[in-house]
Amino acid sequence: MDIRQQKNPLASRDDWYTPRWVIDTLGPFDLDPCAAPADVRPFQTAPTMWTEKDDGLNRQWNGVVWMNPPYSRVLLRQFCEKMARHNNGIALLINRQDNVLWQEVIFPTAMSMIFMRHRVRFIRPDGTTGNPFFGSCLVAWGYKCDRRLRQSGIEGKYVALNVGQF
């Protein structure tokens, strides 16, 4: 557990919005079930965007999903499990492959990932950007999204996980 993240109120928040270059590089997407509220949303990540109030966990997902989930432990696991069942999307996750979520959910179900070379400069609700205390990893479920990762040109290490097994 990273104690710095626990003690830093800014780093412990779930309000780290995806920079536009990530969406432009990997999209288009049909759905973002973890979207920022409209009043602080920096831009559209998908035609259908659900906020916390819309409760994306209890709705039917369709199409190619973009997911920058809340990093709170319980919600993170629930959203990753739903993405694994949907099997057609890309998630931006904390680069912490030694934890239970990665071992039990992501590694057995995801098709591929990119360990990003540089830390993402996320957008904060006030419009400024900042780097969290951790690196990020892009994780793909489904063949279409695996191809998007492979062909993205995003700097980092591409790793195939379950290609050909689904």
C-alpha positions as CSV (number, residue, x, y, z in Angstrom):
1,M,0.0,0.0,0.0
2,D,1.3,3.4,-0.9
3,I,1.0,5.4,2.3
4,R,1.7,8.7,0.5
5,Q,-1.4,8.3,-1.6
6,Q,-3.4,7.5,1.6
7,K,-2.2,10.7,3.4
8,N,-2.4,13.1,0.4
9,P,-6.0,14.3,0.0
10,L,-5.4,15.3,-3.6
11,A,-3.9,12.0,-4.6
12,S,-6.6,10.0,-2.7
13,R,-9.4,11.6,-4.7
14,D,-11.2,9.8,-7.6
15,D,-11.2,13.0,-9.6
16,W,-8.4,12.4,-12.1
17,Y,-9.8,13.0,-15.6
18,T,-8.3,11.5,-18.7
19,P,-6.3,13.8,-21.0
20,R,-7.7,14.3,-24.5
21,W,-4.6,12.8,-26.2
22,V,-5.4,9.3,-24.7
23,I,-9.0,9.3,-26.0
24,D,-7.9,10.7,-29.4
25,T,-5.2,8.0,-29.7
26,L,-7.3,5.0,-28.7
27,G,-10.9,6.0,-29.6
28,P,-13.5,6.4,-30.7
29,F,-15.4,4.9,-27.8
30,D,-19.2,4.3,-27.5
31,L,-19.5,4.5,-23.7
32,D,-17.7,5.9,-20.7
33,P,-19.4,4.5,-17.6
34,C,-17.1,6.5,-15.2
35,A,-17.4,9.9,-16.7
36,A,-16.8,13.2,-14.9
37,P,-19.9,15.3,-14.0
38,A,-20.9,17.6,-16.9
39,D,-20.0,20.8,-14.9
40,V,-16.3,19.8,-14.6
41,R,-16.0,17.5,-17.7
42,P,-13.1,18.7,-19.8
43,F,-14.4,17.1,-23.0
44,Q,-16.5,14.3,-24.3
45,T,-14.9,10.8,-24.1
46,A,-17.8,9.0,-25.7
47,P,-21.3,9.8,-27.1
48,T,-22.7,8.0,-24.0
49,M,-21.2,9.2,-20.7
50,W,-22.5,8.1,-17.3
51,T,-21.5,9.8,-14.1
52,E,-21.5,8.5,-10.5
53,K,-25.2,9.6,-10.3
54,D,-26.1,7.4,-13.4
55,D,-24.6,4.3,-11.7
56,G,-22.7,2.7,-14.6
57,L,-22.2,-0.5,-12.6
58,N,-26.0,-1.3,-12.7
59,R,-26.5,-0.4,-16.4
60,Q,-26.1,-2.5,-19.5
61,W,-22.9,-1.7,-21.3
62,N,-22.8,-1.6,-25.1
63,G,-20.2,-1.0,-27.7
64,V,-16.5,-0.1,-27.1
65,V,-16.1,1.1,-23.6
66,W,-13.5,3.6,-22.3
67,M,-12.9,3.4,-18.6
68,N,-10.9,5.6,-16.3
69,P,-12.5,4.1,-13.1
70,P,-12.6,5.5,-9.6
71,Y,-9.5,4.2,-7.9
72,S,-11.3,3.5,-4.6
73,R,-10.6,-0.1,-3.9
74,V,-14.1,-1.5,-3.9
75,L,-15.3,0.5,-6.9
76,L,-12.2,-0.2,-8.9
77,R,-12.7,-4.0,-8.6
78,Q,-16.4,-3.8,-9.4
79,F,-15.7,-1.7,-12.5
80,C,-12.9,-4.0,-13.7
81,E,-15.0,-7.1,-13.2
82,K,-17.8,-5.5,-15.2
83,M,-15.3,-4.6,-18.0
84,A,-14.0,-8.2,-18.0
85,R,-17.6,-9.5,-18.4
86,H,-18.3,-7.0,-21.2
87,N,-15.0,-7.9,-22.9
88,N,-14.8,-4.9,-25.3
89,G,-13.0,-1.9,-23.9
90,I,-9.9,-0.2,-22.6
91,A,-9.2,0.9,-19.1
92,L,-6.6,3.3,-17.7
93,L,-5.5,1.7,-14.4
94,I,-2.9,2.2,-11.7
95,N,0.3,0.3,-12.5
96,R,0.2,-2.1,-9.5
97,Q,0.2,-5.6,-10.9
98,D,1.1,-7.3,-7.6
99,N,-2.3,-6.6,-6.0
100,V,-5.2,-9.0,-5.8
101,L,-7.3,-7.2,-8.4
102,W,-4.6,-7.7,-11.0
103,Q,-4.0,-11.3,-10.0
104,E,-7.7,-12.4,-9.8
105,V,-9.4,-10.2,-12.4
106,I,-7.2,-8.5,-14.9
107,F,-4.5,-11.0,-15.7
108,P,-6.9,-13.9,-16.3
109,T,-9.4,-11.9,-18.4
110,A,-7.6,-9.0,-20.3
111,M,-6.3,-9.5,-23.8
112,S,-3.3,-7.1,-23.5
113,M,-1.8,-4.1,-21.8
114,I,0.7,-1.3,-22.2
115,F,2.9,-0.3,-19.3
116,M,3.0,3.4,-20.0
117,R,6.5,4.8,-20.1
118,H,5.6,8.2,-18.7
119,R,3.2,9.2,-16.0
120,V,-0.1,10.5,-17.3
121,R,-0.7,14.2,-16.6
122,F,-4.4,13.9,-15.6
123,I,-6.8,16.8,-15.6
124,R,-8.1,17.9,-12.2
125,P,-11.7,19.3,-11.7
126,D,-10.2,22.9,-11.7
127,G,-8.7,22.4,-15.1
128,T,-5.1,22.1,-14.0
129,T,-3.0,19.0,-14.7
130,G,-1.0,16.9,-12.4
131,N,0.8,13.6,-12.0
132,P,-0.3,11.1,-9.4
133,F,2.2,9.2,-7.2
134,F,1.9,6.2,-9.5
135,G,2.4,5.1,-13.0
136,S,-0.4,4.0,-15.3
137,C,-1.2,1.0,-17.4
138,L,-3.7,0.7,-20.3
139,V,-5.5,-2.6,-20.3
140,A,-7.5,-3.9,-23.3
141,W,-10.3,-6.5,-23.3
142,G,-11.4,-7.9,-26.7
143,Y,-9.7,-8.2,-30.1
144,K,-10.7,-4.8,-31.4
145,C,-9.3,-3.0,-28.3
146,D,-6.1,-5.2,-28.3
147,R,-5.5,-4.0,-31.9
148,R,-6.0,-0.4,-30.8
149,L,-3.4,-0.7,-28.1
150,R,-0.9,-2.5,-30.3
151,Q,-1.3,0.1,-33.1
152,S,-1.5,3.2,-30.8
153,G,2.1,4.2,-30.7
154,I,1.8,5.0,-27.0
155,E,5.2,4.8,-25.5
156,G,5.7,1.9,-23.1
157,K,5.8,-1.9,-23.1
158,Y,3.0,-3.7,-24.9
159,V,2.3,-7.1,-23.3
160,A,0.0,-9.8,-24.8
161,L,-1.9,-11.7,-22.1
162,N,-4.7,-13.8,-23.3
163,V,-4.6,-13.3,-27.1
164,G,-6.1,-16.2,-28.9
165,Q,-7.7,-17.7,-25.7
166,F,-11.1,-16.1,-26.0
